[in-house]
Amino acid sequence: MRRLVADDATRLARCVVDDDDDAVLEDVSPRGPMNAFEATNLYFRRAAAIMQLSPHIVTLFETPQREVKVGLSIEMDNGEVHTFQGYRVQHDNSRGPYKGGLRFHPHVDPDEVKALASLMTWKTAVIDVPYGGAKGGITVDPRTLSMAELERLTRRFVDKIHDIIGPQQDIPAPDVNTGSQHMAWIYDQYSKLHGHSPGVVTGKPVELYGSLGREAATGRGVAIATREVLKAQGKSVVGATVAVQGFGNVGTFSARILQQMGAKITAIADVSGAVRNNEGIDVDAAIAFARSTGGVRGFPGAEALKDANAILFEPVDVLVPAALGGVITRDNARDIRAKLIVEGANGPTTPEADAILDGRSIVQVPDIYANAGGVTVSYFEWVQNLQQFTWTEEEVNDKLERKMIRGFETIWKVSLEKKVSLRTAAFIVAIGRVGKARVLRGIS
């Protein structure tokens, strides 16, 4: 017998719980795929239903504490004036200052930013660093702007939001299409207005108070998560075959470190295409090739797949989606052949696909744990900035390893005890920690 415990009337997507307390998603929406914010809330509600949270508490945790939209007008190199839209959403700060990345992408919109801000709240809680969740973005294709235009745009964004960010308030970080240079501009612009403040952002260049180990942190965390799940299943990362979709920062470091652990990287993909070598790809050679040519397409050490998306269906032990969100959907989830999915990207799996994969007993390591290495080392960078002290790369990597292992052990235990997926277990852990902090601080 099943009972309805959560209903999103707008989308007609329901979360029901059966007699074993297993939350199951029933998609009865006639309107097609959910947007990112709806998907995130559905994952949240699935866990909230098992925890038997009241509707008022569910609404409290679904509602961002602040949403900011700003117009960013800058002079282009040709003298014309263009206006871009910028966003910063601050979801929850019960456990510490807001924390979350800043992305430059043409598809940035309010729903996406709200979803990612919410994910950051749960991610920082799962990995147990003292932050809340936020996210920001600018709707722009950075490939169409010069470096000078990107700098003006970034600094203008700081001018518009400087009063709601800061080392003890909200700490941005790199995300899609942003990196250490953008963080350097933010640090500099904010410091002009507030005095020397390296702790206002993380992911800065090492020369400007960034942390050693930060660049590789997200990919390293993905690799550690993969190793720990395989170990818990009684398997070894040594010899495991891996396909990595997305060959940017997260994908390249995930592939490189997994290969160092003994895994066999048999397929990689980026926007240019996908390639395969069943005997194993030389990851360092592929990285060098992609940097020199702009992508992995044509890499001489592997054969081409028919298109970039074909990598999702490779017959491998582990699939690492490390590109953008929403790539695994109800239309392709039944064709996935990997036995384990480790989410390097934010939100790569839609709720409909998640339910299909669960039904096929494909283990999914959720993004709020799997890619938390980045925010963990961002926390280490922030601590170093506040202390005005620098850790060695070995110290950073060792602390990250311990955090990732402890985080996995926690969600694995909850998953076994409550007989739920790792995703639901991660949300249960996160909601419990955020909820306790909110109650202890008081609802205000």
Order of alpha helices (4+ residues) and beta strands (2+ residues): beta-beta-beta-alpha-alpha-beta-beta-beta-alpha-beta-alpha-beta-alpha-alpha-beta-alpha-beta-beta-alpha-beta-beta-beta-alpha-beta-alpha-alpha-alpha-alpha
